[in-house]
Amino acid sequence: MPAPIRLRVFGDYALFSRPELKVERYSYDVMTPSAARGILDAIYYHPGLRWRVKRIVVERPIRFTNIRRNEVSKKILASDLLAAANGDEKSIFIDRSDAIAQRAATVLRDVCYVIEANFDLVPEKMGVGDSADKFYAIFCNRARKGKFFAQPYLGCREFPAFFALVDDNAPPKPIAESRDLGLMLYDMEEEGAAIPTPS
């Protein structure tokens, strides 16, 4: 197995929503492992590998701020799209003036993390020439060039994540603080996939 990948991610704002506070969004104090895995998948996704986050280093002080965001309280249903495609007179748009809702959010500001991760191979979904070394090289090459499949984000799509590989000349610099983060979502279970245990 190649050495763990270390990726520095940073941005102006982040919102890693606590699931128990759905309406008025409130962020966890730090990035969740599932959010870190989402960033890695956005840079390089392959069905033959599954990212396993080993450690998240917090490099900037944990600071919160409050913002108000406009959200829509409705969504377009797939059944309405299907009905419209079949010729029914179903509405397939959202009237923003009718469905807008202003919500308060407590978000993190000026964040910077270093994600340290490995990956597990999924042999049944790998191609003939695939290997751990190949996946590692592809990810590092994409991260160095700033390439991604989908824009990585810090919890919500409106908070983009900027990233750079961590080299030996710029090791992670954790903040001088320790706190109890309480209960935190580790990851979402995909049907038929085992969730790796944190180590």
C-alpha positions as CSV (number, residue, x, y, z in Angstrom):
1,M,0.0,0.0,0.0
2,P,1.4,3.4,-0.9
3,A,2.0,6.0,1.9
4,P,-1.1,7.9,3.1
5,I,-2.2,10.8,1.0
6,R,-2.1,14.2,2.7
7,L,-4.3,16.9,1.2
8,R,-4.7,20.5,2.5
9,V,-8.2,21.9,2.0
10,F,-9.2,25.4,2.8
11,G,-11.8,28.0,2.2
12,D,-13.6,31.1,3.5
13,Y,-16.6,29.3,4.9
14,A,-17.7,25.8,5.8
15,L,-20.9,24.2,7.0
16,F,-20.8,20.6,8.2
17,S,-24.4,20.4,9.2
18,R,-25.4,18.6,12.4
19,P,-28.3,16.2,11.5
20,E,-30.2,17.0,14.7
21,L,-30.6,20.7,13.7
22,K,-32.2,20.5,10.2
23,V,-34.1,23.8,9.8
24,E,-31.6,26.3,11.2
25,R,-28.3,24.9,10.1
26,Y,-25.5,24.6,12.6
27,S,-22.0,23.3,11.8
28,Y,-19.9,20.8,13.6
29,D,-16.8,22.3,15.1
30,V,-14.6,20.6,12.5
31,M,-14.9,18.7,9.2
32,T,-16.6,15.3,9.4
33,P,-14.8,12.2,7.9
34,S,-17.6,11.7,5.4
35,A,-17.1,15.3,4.1
36,A,-13.4,14.6,3.8
37,R,-14.1,11.5,1.8
38,G,-16.5,13.5,-0.4
39,I,-13.6,15.9,-1.2
40,L,-11.3,13.1,-2.1
41,D,-14.0,11.5,-4.3
42,A,-14.5,14.8,-6.0
43,I,-10.8,14.9,-7.0
44,Y,-10.5,11.3,-8.0
45,Y,-13.4,8.7,-7.9
46,H,-13.0,5.1,-9.1
47,P,-15.3,2.3,-8.2
48,G,-12.3,0.1,-7.6
49,L,-11.3,2.1,-4.5
50,R,-12.9,3.3,-1.3
51,W,-11.3,6.2,0.6
52,R,-10.6,5.6,4.3
53,V,-9.9,8.9,6.3
54,K,-7.3,8.3,8.9
55,R,-6.9,11.8,10.4
56,I,-8.1,15.3,9.9
57,V,-5.7,18.0,11.2
58,V,-7.2,21.4,12.0
59,E,-4.7,24.1,11.0
60,R,-6.7,27.3,11.7
61,P,-8.6,28.4,14.9
62,I,-12.2,27.2,15.1
63,R,-14.3,30.3,14.6
64,F,-18.0,30.6,13.9
65,T,-20.1,33.2,12.2
66,N,-23.8,33.6,11.5
67,I,-25.3,34.1,8.1
68,R,-28.7,34.2,6.5
69,R,-29.3,32.1,3.4
70,N,-32.2,31.9,1.0
71,E,-33.4,28.4,0.4
72,V,-36.4,27.0,-1.5
73,S,-38.8,24.9,0.6
74,K,-40.0,22.7,-2.4
75,K,-38.4,20.4,-4.8
76,I,-39.3,19.1,-8.2
77,L,-40.4,15.5,-8.0
78,A,-39.2,12.8,-10.4
79,S,-42.8,11.7,-10.9
80,D,-43.7,15.2,-12.0
81,L,-40.9,15.2,-14.6
82,L,-42.0,11.8,-15.9
83,A,-45.6,13.0,-16.1
84,A,-44.5,16.1,-18.0
85,A,-42.4,14.0,-20.4
86,N,-45.5,11.9,-21.1
87,G,-47.5,15.0,-22.0
88,D,-49.3,15.8,-18.7
89,E,-49.7,19.5,-17.7
90,K,-47.5,19.1,-14.6
91,S,-45.5,22.0,-13.4
92,I,-41.8,21.3,-13.6
93,F,-40.4,24.5,-12.2
94,I,-40.2,26.1,-8.8
95,D,-41.6,29.7,-8.4
96,R,-38.9,31.1,-6.2
97,S,-41.0,34.0,-5.0
98,D,-43.6,31.4,-3.8
99,A,-41.2,28.9,-2.3
100,I,-38.4,31.0,-0.9
101,A,-37.5,30.6,2.8
102,Q,-34.8,32.6,4.6
103,R,-32.8,30.4,7.1
104,A,-30.2,31.3,9.6
105,A,-27.0,29.3,9.6
106,T,-24.1,29.1,12.0
107,V,-21.0,28.3,9.8
108,L,-17.3,28.0,10.3
109,R,-15.1,30.8,8.8
110,D,-11.6,30.8,7.4
111,V,-11.0,27.1,7.7
112,C,-8.0,25.0,6.8
113,Y,-7.6,21.2,7.3
114,V,-5.2,18.5,6.3
115,I,-6.9,15.3,5.4
116,E,-4.7,12.2,5.8
117,A,-6.2,9.2,4.0
118,N,-5.6,5.8,2.5
119,F,-7.9,3.7,0.3
120,D,-9.1,0.2,0.3
121,L,-9.2,-1.7,-3.0
122,V,-12.5,-3.1,-4.3
123,P,-11.2,-6.0,-6.4
124,E,-14.5,-6.9,-8.1
125,K,-14.7,-3.4,-9.5
126,M,-11.1,-3.0,-10.6
127,G,-9.9,-3.2,-14.2
128,V,-7.2,-5.5,-15.6
129,G,-4.4,-2.9,-15.2
130,D,-5.6,-1.3,-12.0
131,S,-3.5,-1.4,-8.9
132,A,-3.0,0.6,-5.6
133,D,0.1,2.3,-7.1
134,K,-1.8,3.3,-10.2
135,F,-4.7,4.9,-8.2
136,Y,-2.2,6.6,-5.9
137,A,-0.2,8.1,-8.8
138,I,-3.4,9.3,-10.6
139,F,-4.8,11.0,-7.4
140,C,-1.5,12.7,-6.7
141,N,-1.2,13.9,-10.3
142,R,-4.7,15.3,-10.4
143,A,-4.3,17.0,-7.0
144,R,-1.0,18.7,-8.0
145,K,-2.6,20.0,-11.2
146,G,-5.8,21.2,-9.4
147,K,-8.0,18.8,-11.4
148,F,-11.3,17.4,-10.1
149,F,-14.4,15.6,-11.4
150,A,-16.8,17.9,-9.4
151,Q,-16.0,21.1,-7.5
152,P,-15.0,20.0,-4.0
153,Y,-16.9,21.9,-1.3
154,L,-16.8,22.4,2.5
155,G,-20.1,20.8,3.6
156,C,-22.4,22.9,1.3
157,R,-22.0,23.5,-2.4
158,E,-21.9,27.3,-2.0
159,F,-18.7,27.0,0.1
160,P,-16.0,25.8,-2.4
161,A,-12.9,24.0,-1.2
162,F,-9.5,24.9,-2.5
163,F,-6.8,22.1,-2.2
164,A,-3.1,21.3,-2.5
165,L,-1.1,18.2,-1.8
166,V,1.0,18.4,1.4
167,D,4.7,17.8,0.7
168,D,7.4,17.2,3.2
169,N,8.5,20.8,3.1
170,A,5.2,22.1,4.4
171,P,4.0,19.5,7.0
172,P,0.7,20.0,8.8
173,K,0.6,22.6,11.7
174,P,-2.2,21.7,14.0
175,I,-3.7,24.4,16.3
176,A,-2.7,24.3,19.9
177,E,-6.1,23.4,21.2
178,S,-7.9,20.2,22.3
179,R,-11.7,20.0,22.8
180,D,-14.4,17.4,23.1
181,L,-16.3,17.3,19.9
182,G,-19.1,15.2,21.2
183,L,-21.0,12.8,19.0
184,M,-20.2,13.2,15.3
185,L,-21.3,11.5,12.1
186,Y,-18.5,9.2,10.9
187,D,-19.8,8.1,7.6
188,M,-22.9,6.9,5.6
189,E,-23.3,3.2,4.9
190,E,-23.7,2.3,1.3
191,E,-25.9,-0.8,0.7
192,G,-23.7,-3.9,0.7
193,A,-20.5,-2.0,1.7
194,A,-18.7,-2.3,5.0
195,I,-17.7,0.9,6.7
196,P,-14.1,0.8,7.8
197,T,-13.4,1.4,11.5
198,P,-11.4,4.5,12.3
199,S,-7.9,3.9,13.6
